[in-house]
Every structure is written in structure tokens, then in C-alpha cells.
Amino acid sequence: MMERPICHLQSINGDLLTDIMSRVDGSALASVASTCSELRGIARDQSLWKKLCHSRWPSTALAEAEHLIAGSVHGCFDKFYSDARPLVLYDEVANANPLKLLECAELNPRTSPSDLLSLIDVYYKNKCVLSRISDGIPEAVDIFKHGLVDSSWEMIADERQKWFLNYPFKLELMDLEDDDDDDDEALASPISSLNEAGKSRENLCKKLIEDLRLSWILVDKKTGKAVNLSSWKPLSVQKSWPYHATYVMQFGCVLPVEESLLPQKLARFIVTTRFKMTEREECLKWREIRMRIENIEGAHVNGRSSLMILNKALYSQRSTNQFIVEEGLRKYEKQKREMMRRRESREALANRLFTLIEITVFVILYVSLRLLV
């Protein structure tokens, strides 16, 4: 019979072990916690997880975010890390199970815009170049503090609340106008000369895909639950015309939802960034960062459905394997193209049938008229 291994760490100084643990990543720290009781206590030290969170997402070091994570009744830094580190996974097979879709349908159906907190971090060449916090949804008014009559979504008195619930949802971190002053043009001129050739533009876009990363963590302040709605790596990048040296890049994820929310049963989070890049100081001048939700056909989802979808995302299936996440997104794109192809085929068939019916009616009328004459 094999004896259970014993961990002999009593003789090692606790400060030394803590120092060693502070040098490992989150996955290793979580694995260490499951080895033995001596290491478990050290591996659960919130100061270690706090350091990891601050290192990976500098926005968590901002006062409001740090206070929320550390003071939440429902969580702390290790729980936040375990929620925010993996990315939302689109698994076509697993998501086809209707019971799985209904598991979290009623977990917190009344999420309010003021309950949500967004932590956004942007990285260029492994360095964080932008960290921001967006508290709530700026375009929305708290629809639960006032305005509901008889617990009904339909009877809302305030016009601005009605506008948010029924119009396309968007969450803007920033939306700045492009300036055309001389200083800005001078800084952008090296990029402009590089982009004169189409090949150079293509190479620069590939370079931006390799160098830029984005994290958009959504936090429910009431429950302490968090989810990263970004794909981490860019999904696409293109030059924005007619703006000078301006690029548009998209990130995002795909989430299965009930048919009652979206008939196509799939929602896509799209994070759009627009920025200018200067080669001289490798400076990124941010113009726009916003998030929206679309269905599989590309139509924007309204505020009413978006609140429910955001709540579902907090309890979604996730993975820390970037390859699996990217494979899921590729499957989604393939499924989307196949669905669009079928729709186009149906529309083409319908057009042919209508044309045939019109010709048949015309021939019948023509023959009838000839017989009458």
C-alpha cells in the first residue's frame, strides 16, 4: 500500500515561502494550494492574489476597484482572479444543450445598470498603456430605483429609461473627436509615410495584432461576480478612412442565450477601439473605446435584452486555453457564414418562386384576354 506523501515545510521560514509564492503566476499559485495544508494557507494569502491582479490588470489597483474587490462580501482577490482570468468560451456542442442554457436564467434577472462596473486595460508590447474604470452604464438611468409599476418591464414613466430599454445598447468608455492640429499631424507623419504602400499597411496591421491586447472585465457589485468579455487578442484590425493614421480594432466573445432573448440564440459582444499611432514615441492616441452586443445577423441588441445578456455572461462557460477560445470563435464565424448562406439561398428561392408566379399570372391573363377577344 502506497503511503500518502507528507509535506515537510515546518522548518522553512514562512516569509521565505511567501516570497517564493509571490514569484509564480495565478495558475501555479492555485495548484500549490492543493498540494498540502502548509502551502494552502500561504497560497490563499490575499496579498499575493492582490499583487497578481494588480500586475495583470492595473485597473484593479485604482481605488474604486480595489475597494470593491477587497471589501466585497461575496469575494476577494483570489476569487476575482479565478473569474476574470479565463475567457468566455463558445462551445457549439455544450451550448446546444437547452438545460445548460437555462441553468443561470434566474440567478439575478434584475441586474441594474448601476450594479455593473467595467475594468478596462489595454496593453501594447506587453506594457499597459491605458487603464480605466466605467461605473454603471452612463447612457442609462437606474431603472429599478424608480419607474417600475407592478413589477412590469412595460410600464416605465421616464422617457430616458424607455429610450435605454428599447434602443440599441452601447457602453462607451471614451468617444473623442479627431483633432487636426499641426503637432498631432507631425507626430503621425512617420506612420503616414510607412503606410504609403499597401504592403506596408498590411504589415503594420499584422504587427498591431501581435502587439495589442485588451481586457474588459465586467463586475457585478452586488454579487462580486466578474467576467472578461474580451477575446484578449484582436479579432480584426483595419485602417479607418478618412482619418489620418487612425486604426479600428475589434475584440469580443460569443455567448449562447435563450430563444426568448434572441431568436438566433447567440449574442456577440463586440469591443471596438479606435486610435492613432505615432512611430516616434510609439504613442497610442485613443479616440474611441466602446462595447455593443449584436445577434448572429449583426443587428444591435436593445438595452432591455442586453441587461439580461450581461447578467448571463457573469455565469458563462470559460477557459484559460487561448487556443480553445479562438477555435470556438472560428466555429462561430463558420456557423454564421453557413446561416447567412442558407438565408441567401432561401431568399433566392423565394425570389425565383415570386418571379415564376408573376409570369404564370401574366400568361393566364394574356390567354384569358385572347380568348375573350
C-alpha positions as CSV (number, residue, x, y, z in Angstrom):
1,M,0.0,0.0,0.0
2,M,1.4,3.4,-1.0
3,E,1.8,5.9,1.7
4,R,0.4,9.4,1.3
5,P,3.2,11.8,0.7
6,I,4.0,14.2,3.6
7,C,4.9,17.8,3.1
8,H,7.8,18.8,5.4
9,L,7.8,22.6,5.3
10,Q,7.7,23.4,9.0
11,S,11.4,24.0,9.0
12,I,11.2,26.6,6.2
13,N,10.7,30.2,7.1
14,G,7.2,31.4,6.3
15,D,8.4,34.7,4.9
16,L,10.7,32.8,2.5
17,L,7.8,30.7,1.3
18,T,5.7,33.8,0.8
19,D,8.4,35.4,-1.2
20,I,8.7,32.3,-3.4
21,M,5.0,32.2,-3.9
22,S,4.9,35.9,-4.9
23,R,7.0,35.0,-7.9
24,V,4.7,32.5,-9.5
25,D,1.6,33.1,-11.7
26,G,-2.0,32.5,-10.8
27,S,-2.3,29.0,-12.2
28,A,0.8,27.8,-10.3
29,L,-0.4,29.5,-7.1
30,A,-3.8,27.8,-7.4
31,S,-2.1,24.4,-8.0
32,V,0.2,24.9,-5.0
33,A,-2.9,25.5,-2.8
34,S,-4.0,21.9,-3.4
35,T,-0.7,20.2,-2.5
36,C,-0.7,20.3,1.3
37,S,-2.1,22.2,4.2
38,E,1.2,24.1,4.9
39,L,1.2,25.6,1.5
40,R,-2.6,26.1,1.3
41,G,-2.6,28.8,3.9
42,I,0.2,30.7,2.2
43,A,-1.2,30.2,-1.3
44,R,-4.5,31.7,-0.1
45,D,-2.8,34.9,1.2
46,Q,-4.9,37.7,-0.4
47,S,-1.8,39.9,-0.6
48,L,-0.3,37.5,-3.2
49,W,-3.5,37.5,-5.2
50,K,-3.8,41.2,-4.9
51,K,-0.3,41.6,-6.4
52,L,-1.2,39.2,-9.2
53,C,-4.4,41.1,-10.0
54,H,-2.6,44.5,-10.0
55,S,0.1,43.1,-12.2
56,R,-2.2,41.6,-14.8
57,W,-5.0,44.2,-14.7
58,P,-3.6,47.6,-13.4
59,S,-7.2,48.9,-13.3
60,T,-7.7,46.8,-10.2
61,A,-5.2,49.0,-8.4
62,L,-7.4,52.0,-8.9
63,A,-9.2,53.0,-5.6
64,E,-12.7,52.1,-6.5
65,A,-11.9,48.7,-8.0
66,E,-9.6,47.7,-5.1
67,H,-12.1,48.7,-2.5
68,L,-14.8,46.7,-4.3
69,I,-12.7,43.5,-4.7
70,A,-11.3,43.6,-1.2
71,G,-14.5,44.6,0.5
72,S,-17.0,42.5,-1.3
73,V,-19.0,40.2,0.9
74,H,-19.1,37.6,-1.9
75,G,-15.5,37.5,-3.0
76,C,-11.9,38.6,-2.7
77,F,-8.8,38.9,-4.9
78,D,-8.3,35.1,-5.5
79,K,-12.0,34.7,-6.5
80,F,-11.8,37.8,-8.7
81,Y,-8.7,36.3,-10.4
82,S,-10.4,33.0,-11.0
83,D,-13.4,34.7,-12.5
84,A,-11.6,37.2,-14.7
85,R,-8.6,35.2,-15.9
86,P,-10.4,32.7,-18.2
87,L,-12.2,34.0,-21.3
88,V,-15.7,33.3,-22.4
89,L,-15.8,30.0,-24.3
90,Y,-18.2,29.3,-27.2
91,D,-18.6,25.5,-27.4
92,E,-21.1,24.6,-30.1
93,V,-21.7,21.1,-28.7
94,A,-22.0,22.1,-25.0
95,N,-24.1,25.2,-25.8
96,A,-26.6,23.0,-27.8
97,N,-27.9,21.6,-24.5
98,P,-31.0,23.6,-23.6
99,L,-30.7,22.6,-19.9
100,K,-27.3,24.3,-19.8
101,L,-28.8,27.5,-21.2
102,L,-31.5,27.5,-18.5
103,E,-29.1,26.8,-15.6
104,C,-28.5,30.5,-14.8
105,A,-31.6,32.1,-16.3
106,E,-32.9,33.2,-13.0
107,L,-29.7,33.8,-11.0
108,N,-30.1,37.5,-10.9
109,P,-32.7,38.6,-13.5
110,R,-33.0,42.1,-12.2
111,T,-29.4,43.4,-12.8
112,S,-29.5,47.2,-12.7
113,P,-27.1,49.4,-14.8
114,S,-25.8,50.9,-11.6
115,D,-24.8,47.4,-10.3
116,L,-22.2,47.0,-13.1
117,L,-18.6,48.1,-13.1
118,S,-16.3,47.8,-16.1
119,L,-12.5,47.5,-15.7
120,I,-10.6,48.1,-18.9
121,D,-6.9,47.6,-19.5
122,V,-5.1,48.0,-22.9
123,Y,-1.6,46.6,-23.5
124,Y,0.9,47.5,-26.2
125,K,4.1,45.3,-26.4
126,N,3.3,43.7,-23.0
127,K,3.1,47.1,-21.3
128,C,-0.2,48.5,-20.0
129,V,-0.9,51.8,-21.8
130,L,-4.4,52.5,-20.6
131,S,-6.4,51.6,-17.5
132,R,-9.9,52.9,-16.9
133,I,-13.0,52.2,-14.8
134,S,-16.5,52.8,-16.0
135,D,-19.1,52.7,-13.2
136,G,-22.5,51.6,-14.4
137,I,-23.8,52.4,-17.9
138,P,-23.6,56.1,-18.5
139,E,-26.4,56.2,-21.0
140,A,-28.8,54.5,-18.6
141,V,-30.8,55.7,-15.6
142,D,-31.3,53.2,-12.7
143,I,-34.5,51.6,-13.9
144,F,-35.1,49.7,-10.6
145,K,-34.9,52.6,-8.2
146,H,-37.9,54.3,-9.7
147,G,-40.2,53.8,-12.7
148,L,-41.3,50.2,-12.4
149,V,-45.1,49.8,-11.9
150,D,-46.4,46.5,-10.6
151,S,-43.0,44.8,-11.3
152,S,-43.6,45.2,-15.0
153,W,-40.9,46.0,-17.6
154,E,-43.6,47.6,-19.8
155,M,-44.9,50.4,-17.5
156,I,-42.0,52.8,-17.2
157,A,-42.7,56.5,-16.8
158,D,-39.4,58.1,-17.5
159,E,-38.7,58.7,-21.2
160,R,-35.0,58.3,-20.8
161,Q,-35.4,54.9,-19.2
162,K,-37.7,53.8,-22.1
163,W,-35.0,55.0,-24.5
164,F,-32.4,52.9,-22.9
165,L,-34.5,49.7,-22.7
166,N,-35.7,49.9,-26.3
167,Y,-32.8,51.4,-28.3
168,P,-29.5,49.7,-29.3
169,F,-27.2,49.1,-26.3
170,K,-23.7,50.6,-26.1
171,L,-21.3,51.1,-23.3
172,E,-18.8,53.9,-24.1
173,L,-15.5,54.3,-22.3
174,M,-14.5,57.2,-24.4
175,D,-15.5,58.9,-27.7
176,L,-13.2,61.7,-28.7
177,E,-13.2,63.8,-31.9
178,D,-10.1,63.6,-34.1
179,D,-8.0,66.7,-33.9
180,D,-6.1,68.1,-36.9
181,D,-3.7,70.4,-35.2
182,D,-0.1,70.7,-36.5
183,D,1.5,68.9,-33.5
184,D,-0.7,65.9,-33.9
185,E,0.0,65.7,-37.6
186,A,3.7,66.0,-37.1
187,L,3.7,63.1,-34.6
188,A,1.6,60.9,-37.0
189,S,3.7,61.7,-40.1
190,P,6.2,58.8,-39.8
191,I,3.2,56.3,-39.8
192,S,1.8,58.1,-42.8
193,S,4.9,57.6,-44.8
194,L,5.1,53.9,-43.8
195,N,1.5,53.5,-45.0
196,E,2.0,54.8,-48.5
197,A,2.5,51.3,-49.8
198,G,-0.3,48.8,-49.4
199,K,2.1,46.1,-48.3
200,S,3.4,48.4,-45.5
201,R,-0.1,49.0,-44.3
202,E,-0.8,45.2,-44.2
203,N,2.4,44.6,-42.3
204,L,1.6,47.3,-39.8
205,C,-1.9,45.8,-39.2
206,K,-0.3,42.4,-38.6
207,K,2.1,44.0,-36.2
208,L,-0.7,45.7,-34.3
209,I,-2.5,42.3,-34.0
210,E,0.7,40.9,-32.5
211,D,1.4,43.8,-30.1
212,L,-2.0,44.9,-28.8
213,R,-4.1,43.2,-26.2
214,L,-7.3,44.3,-24.4
215,S,-9.1,43.2,-21.2
216,W,-12.7,44.3,-20.4
217,I,-13.8,42.9,-17.1
218,L,-17.5,43.3,-16.1
219,V,-18.2,43.1,-12.3
220,D,-21.5,42.8,-10.6
221,K,-21.0,45.0,-7.5
222,K,-23.8,43.2,-5.6
223,T,-22.7,39.6,-6.1
224,G,-18.9,40.1,-6.6
225,K,-19.1,38.0,-9.8
226,A,-16.8,39.0,-12.7
227,V,-16.3,38.0,-16.3
228,N,-13.8,39.1,-19.0
229,L,-15.8,39.9,-22.1
230,S,-12.7,40.4,-24.4
231,S,-11.0,37.9,-26.6
232,W,-7.7,39.3,-25.3
233,K,-6.2,39.1,-28.8
234,P,-7.7,41.3,-31.5
235,L,-10.2,39.7,-33.8
236,S,-9.7,42.3,-36.6
237,V,-7.8,45.5,-37.4
238,Q,-8.2,47.9,-40.2
239,K,-7.2,51.5,-41.2
240,S,-10.0,54.0,-40.7
241,W,-10.6,56.4,-43.5
242,P,-10.6,59.3,-44.0
243,Y,-8.9,59.8,-40.6
244,H,-5.2,60.2,-40.7
245,A,-3.2,57.3,-39.3
246,T,-6.2,56.0,-37.4
247,Y,-6.9,52.3,-36.9
248,V,-10.0,50.4,-35.8
249,M,-9.6,47.2,-33.9
250,Q,-12.2,44.8,-32.5
251,F,-12.2,42.3,-29.6
252,G,-15.1,40.3,-28.1
253,C,-16.7,37.0,-27.3
254,V,-19.8,34.9,-28.1
255,L,-22.4,33.9,-25.6
256,P,-25.4,31.4,-26.0
257,V,-28.7,32.7,-24.8
258,E,-32.3,31.5,-24.6
259,E,-34.5,31.9,-27.6
260,S,-36.8,34.2,-25.6
261,L,-33.9,36.7,-25.5
262,L,-32.7,36.3,-29.1
263,P,-34.4,34.1,-31.7
264,Q,-31.0,33.1,-33.1
265,K,-29.9,32.1,-29.5
266,L,-26.4,33.6,-29.9
267,A,-25.2,37.0,-28.6
268,R,-21.9,38.5,-29.6
269,F,-20.0,41.1,-27.5
270,I,-18.0,43.5,-29.7
271,V,-15.4,45.8,-28.2
272,T,-14.3,48.4,-30.7
273,T,-11.2,50.6,-30.3
274,R,-10.2,53.5,-32.5
275,F,-6.7,55.1,-32.1
276,K,-3.9,57.0,-33.7
277,M,-0.4,55.6,-33.6
278,T,2.8,57.5,-33.8
279,E,6.0,55.8,-34.6
280,R,8.4,58.3,-33.0
281,E,7.4,57.6,-29.4
282,E,5.2,54.5,-30.2
283,C,2.4,56.5,-28.7
284,L,-1.2,55.4,-29.0
285,K,-3.7,58.3,-29.0
286,W,-7.0,56.8,-28.1
287,R,-10.1,58.2,-29.8
288,E,-12.8,55.6,-29.0
289,I,-13.4,52.5,-26.8
290,R,-16.9,51.1,-26.7
291,M,-18.8,47.9,-26.4
292,R,-22.0,46.7,-28.0
293,I,-24.0,43.5,-28.3
294,E,-25.2,42.0,-31.6
295,N,-27.1,39.0,-32.7
296,I,-25.7,36.5,-35.2
297,E,-27.2,38.5,-38.1
298,G,-25.3,41.7,-37.0
299,A,-28.3,43.5,-35.6
300,H,-27.8,45.5,-32.4
301,V,-29.5,44.3,-29.2
302,N,-31.5,46.8,-27.2
303,G,-30.9,47.8,-23.6
304,R,-33.7,45.5,-22.2
305,S,-32.2,42.3,-23.6
306,S,-28.6,43.5,-23.1
307,L,-29.0,43.8,-19.3
308,M,-30.2,40.1,-19.2
309,I,-27.4,39.0,-21.5
310,L,-24.8,40.8,-19.4
311,N,-26.1,39.1,-16.3
312,K,-25.9,35.7,-18.1
313,A,-22.3,36.4,-19.1
314,L,-21.3,36.5,-15.4
315,Y,-22.2,32.8,-15.2
316,S,-20.9,31.7,-18.6
317,Q,-18.7,28.8,-19.6
318,R,-15.0,29.8,-19.8
319,S,-11.5,28.6,-20.5
320,T,-7.9,29.7,-19.8
321,N,-6.8,28.0,-23.0
322,Q,-6.4,30.8,-25.6
323,F,-6.3,28.2,-28.5
324,I,-9.6,26.7,-27.4
325,V,-11.2,30.1,-27.1
326,E,-10.0,31.1,-30.6
327,E,-11.2,27.8,-32.0
328,G,-14.7,28.5,-30.6
329,L,-14.7,31.9,-32.2
330,R,-13.7,30.4,-35.5
331,K,-16.6,27.8,-35.2
332,Y,-19.0,30.7,-34.5
333,E,-17.8,32.5,-37.7
334,K,-18.2,29.4,-39.7
335,Q,-21.7,28.8,-38.2
336,K,-22.6,32.5,-39.0
337,R,-21.4,32.1,-42.6
338,E,-23.4,28.9,-43.0
339,M,-26.5,30.5,-41.6
340,M,-26.1,33.5,-43.9
341,R,-25.6,31.2,-46.9
342,R,-28.8,29.3,-46.0
343,R,-30.7,32.6,-45.7
344,E,-29.5,33.9,-49.0
345,S,-30.4,30.5,-50.6
346,R,-34.0,30.8,-49.2
347,E,-34.3,34.4,-50.3
348,A,-33.0,33.5,-53.8
349,L,-35.5,30.6,-54.0
350,A,-38.3,32.9,-52.8
351,N,-37.4,35.4,-55.5
352,R,-37.5,32.7,-58.2
353,L,-40.9,31.5,-57.0
354,F,-42.3,35.0,-57.0
355,T,-41.0,35.6,-60.5
356,L,-42.5,32.3,-61.6
357,I,-45.8,33.2,-60.0
358,E,-45.8,36.6,-61.7
359,I,-45.0,35.1,-65.1
360,T,-47.8,32.5,-64.6
361,V,-50.3,35.1,-63.7
362,F,-49.3,37.2,-66.7
363,V,-49.6,34.2,-69.1
364,I,-53.1,33.3,-67.6
365,L,-54.3,36.9,-68.0
366,Y,-52.9,37.1,-71.5
367,V,-54.5,33.8,-72.6
368,S,-57.8,34.8,-71.0
369,L,-57.8,38.1,-72.8
370,R,-57.1,36.4,-76.1
371,L,-60.0,34.0,-75.6
372,L,-62.3,36.9,-74.8
373,V,-61.4,38.7,-78.0
